[in-house]
Amino acid sequence: MGDNAVFRDMISILGEGSVAQNVSMKEYTSIKTGGTARFFAEPDSIEKVHRIIQYLKEKNQNFFVMGNGTNLIIPDNGYDGVVIRIGSKLSRINLEGNRITAQAGASLAAVSARALEAGLEGFEFASGIPGTIGGAVTMNAGAYGGEMSQVVTGTICIDEQGQMIRLNGDEHAFGYRKSRIQTDGLIALEVTLVLRQGDKSEIKRRMTDFNGRRRDKQPLNMPSAGSVFKRPEGHYAGQLIQECGLKGYTIGGAQVSDKHCGFIVNLGNATSQDVLDLIRYVRKTVYERTGVLLEPEVRIIGGEL
Ligand SMILES: Cc1cc2nc3c(=O)[nH]c(=O)nc-3n(C[C@H](O)[C@H](O)[C@H](O)COP(=O)(O)OP(=O)(O)OC[C@H]3O[C@@H](n4cnc5c(N)ncnc54)[C@H](O)[C@@H]3O)c2cc1C
């Protein structure tokens, strides 16, 4: 099927202004690297996500779904298919008692602000994570002792067959930075959290504390994709990397952050290749010197290491 026909069909499903061609993924990833997506779509309703997925499956077109792109490396030669972004156009948040239901594109910052406003505790850990709630449930994102698995009670998804399904709490198969949504390639559309009534000033204090600790420890003023590696059993990735003398180690425009060795930062002109080469180099060096094989936490589109 030719590009023009696919483009025309996608416009008729999603509407003018929601689909574009040859879009630079640098603009949509927090590490600011990556080539162009052949098509880039931002549906503004759950129904439209469902319809576009069914269409793309039927026509055998490649696609993948992203949120805020804060945990993603997209190759420099781009993505030869459709990138579907579930972000600010699908970000409605509803509150009912101690239950919050958010569309997958809602930012964690917005959901945690809403929880604070309602005096609901248990989501403070997420307030400084820069992703969407859809990305977070997929990654089982977590920080400071909290993670999505502790608060998610249900997710509406599209399954491998293109059907809408609901996953209840334990059906998510949450593990460390993984979930069934990730392993089975489902698409998260809407996430329900159940929180507890708490004390507003205490919730606010915890958020401020966590975010202050982030600012002190993480290179938030530079483009990055967050922690590059998962925490290995019994160690901290950043500490191992530092002990191997790799602090500040640079390949091209990519550098092991000198503020937090678990982060790779883009000095300004990094390519995804620089970042991937640096990830491989760090992994090899740490393995040779310590025997610990670091596993990437970042999602690398179109290939593994
Ligand atoms: C400065 C910084 C700090 C960070 N701190 C933390 C932290 O403390 N803890 C932590 O866990 N992470 C952290 N991260 C990583 C990242 O923010 C989280 O993993 C976040 O949950 C990713 O959300 P996203 O919307 O950006 O997802 P993306 O990066 O867009 O996507 C991540 C993965 O999820 C998939 N995905 C995204 N949305 C959906 C969806 N709706 N349905 C199905 N699949 C989807 C993508 O295909 C991809 O595989 C940090 C990142 C940065 C840049």
The ligand as an SDF file (V2000), in Angstrom:
LIG
                    3D

 53 58  0  0  0  0  0  0  0  0999 V2000
   14.8220   12.9770   34.1040 C   0  0  0  0  0  0  0  0  0  0  0  0
   14.1000   11.6530   34.1180 C   0  0  0  0  0  0  0  0  0  0  0  0
   13.8000   11.0560   35.3330 C   0  0  0  0  0  0  0  0  0  0  0  0
   13.1520    9.8080   35.3660 C   0  0  0  0  0  0  0  0  0  0  0  0
   12.8730    9.2430   36.5780 N   0  0  0  0  0  0  0  0  0  0  0  0
   12.2690    8.0330   36.6220 C   0  0  0  0  0  0  0  0  0  0  0  0
   11.9750    7.4110   37.8690 C   0  0  0  0  0  0  0  0  0  0  0  0
   12.2410    7.9440   38.9460 O   0  0  0  0  0  0  0  0  0  0  0  0
   11.3750    6.1920   37.8530 N   0  0  0  0  0  0  0  0  0  0  0  0
   11.0370    5.5640   36.6900 C   0  0  0  0  0  0  0  0  0  0  0  0
   10.4740    4.4550   36.7580 O   0  0  0  0  0  0  0  0  0  0  0  0
   11.2920    6.1370   35.4930 N   0  0  0  0  0  0  0  0  0  0  0  0
   11.8910    7.3460   35.4250 C   0  0  0  0  0  0  0  0  0  0  0  0
   12.1520    7.9170   34.2090 N   0  0  0  0  0  0  0  0  0  0  0  0
   11.8020    7.1930   32.9730 C   0  0  0  0  0  0  0  0  0  0  0  0
   10.4020    7.5000   32.4050 C   0  0  0  0  0  0  0  0  0  0  0  0
    9.9860    8.7990   32.7680 O   0  0  0  0  0  0  0  0  0  0  0  0
    9.3640    6.4810   32.8500 C   0  0  0  0  0  0  0  0  0  0  0  0
    9.7000    5.1800   32.4310 O   0  0  0  0  0  0  0  0  0  0  0  0
    7.9740    6.8350   32.2840 C   0  0  0  0  0  0  0  0  0  0  0  0
    7.0280    6.0050   32.8740 O   0  0  0  0  0  0  0  0  0  0  0  0
    7.8890    6.6750   30.7650 C   0  0  0  0  0  0  0  0  0  0  0  0
    6.6970    7.2880   30.3290 O   0  0  0  0  0  0  0  0  0  0  0  0
    6.5760    7.9310   28.8720 P   0  0  0  0  0  0  0  0  0  0  0  0
    5.1820    8.3940   28.7100 O   0  0  0  0  0  0  0  0  0  0  0  0
    7.6250    8.9630   28.6680 O   0  0  0  0  0  0  0  0  0  0  0  0
    6.8510    6.6590   27.9890 O   0  0  0  0  0  0  0  0  0  0  0  0
    7.7210    6.5560   26.6380 P   0  0  0  0  0  0  0  0  0  0  0  0
    9.1490    6.8750   26.9410 O   0  0  0  0  0  0  0  0  0  0  0  0
    7.0750    7.3200   25.5550 O   0  0  0  0  0  0  0  0  0  0  0  0
    7.5900    4.9960   26.3570 O   0  0  0  0  0  0  0  0  0  0  0  0
    8.2050    4.0550   27.2210 C   0  0  0  0  0  0  0  0  0  0  0  0
    7.7530    2.6370   26.8130 C   0  0  0  0  0  0  0  0  0  0  0  0
    6.3710    2.4950   27.0760 O   0  0  0  0  0  0  0  0  0  0  0  0
    5.6450    2.2590   25.8720 C   0  0  0  0  0  0  0  0  0  0  0  0
    4.3990    3.0490   26.0050 N   0  0  0  0  0  0  0  0  0  0  0  0
    4.2550    4.3720   26.2500 C   0  0  0  0  0  0  0  0  0  0  0  0
    2.9630    4.7010   26.3480 N   0  0  0  0  0  0  0  0  0  0  0  0
    2.2610    3.5530   26.1590 C   0  0  0  0  0  0  0  0  0  0  0  0
    0.8870    3.2290   26.1410 C   0  0  0  0  0  0  0  0  0  0  0  0
   -0.0770    4.1570   26.3410 N   0  0  0  0  0  0  0  0  0  0  0  0
    0.5230    1.9340   25.9160 N   0  0  0  0  0  0  0  0  0  0  0  0
    1.4760    0.9810   25.6990 C   0  0  0  0  0  0  0  0  0  0  0  0
    2.7980    1.2280   25.6930 N   0  0  0  0  0  0  0  0  0  0  0  0
    3.1860    2.5120   25.9250 C   0  0  0  0  0  0  0  0  0  0  0  0
    6.5590    2.6890   24.7400 C   0  0  0  0  0  0  0  0  0  0  0  0
    6.3190    1.9400   23.5570 O   0  0  0  0  0  0  0  0  0  0  0  0
    7.9260    2.3610   25.3270 C   0  0  0  0  0  0  0  0  0  0  0  0
    8.2250    0.9900   25.1770 O   0  0  0  0  0  0  0  0  0  0  0  0
   12.7960    9.1700   34.1590 C   0  0  0  0  0  0  0  0  0  0  0  0
   13.0780    9.7920   32.9340 C   0  0  0  0  0  0  0  0  0  0  0  0
   13.7310   11.0150   32.9060 C   0  0  0  0  0  0  0  0  0  0  0  0
   14.0230   11.6710   31.5820 C   0  0  0  0  0  0  0  0  0  0  0  0
  1  2  1  0
  2  3  1  0
  2 52  2  0
  3  4  2  0
  4  5  1  0
  4 50  1  0
  5  6  2  0
  6  7  1  0
  6 13  1  0
  7  8  2  0
  7  9  1  0
  9 10  1  0
 10 11  2  0
 10 12  1  0
 12 13  2  0
 13 14  1  0
 14 15  1  0
 14 50  1  0
 15 16  1  0
 16 17  1  0
 16 18  1  0
 18 19  1  0
 18 20  1  0
 20 21  1  0
 20 22  1  0
 22 23  1  0
 23 24  1  0
 24 25  2  0
 24 26  1  0
 24 27  1  0
 27 28  1  0
 28 29  2  0
 28 30  1  0
 28 31  1  0
 31 32  1  0
 32 33  1  0
 33 34  1  0
 33 48  1  0
 34 35  1  0
 35 36  1  0
 35 46  1  0
 36 37  1  0
 36 45  1  0
 37 38  2  0
 38 39  1  0
 39 40  1  0
 39 45  2  0
 40 41  1  0
 40 42  2  0
 42 43  1  0
 43 44  2  0
 44 45  1  0
 46 47  1  0
 46 48  1  0
 48 49  1  0
 50 51  2  0
 51 52  1  0
 52 53  1  0
M  END
$$$$
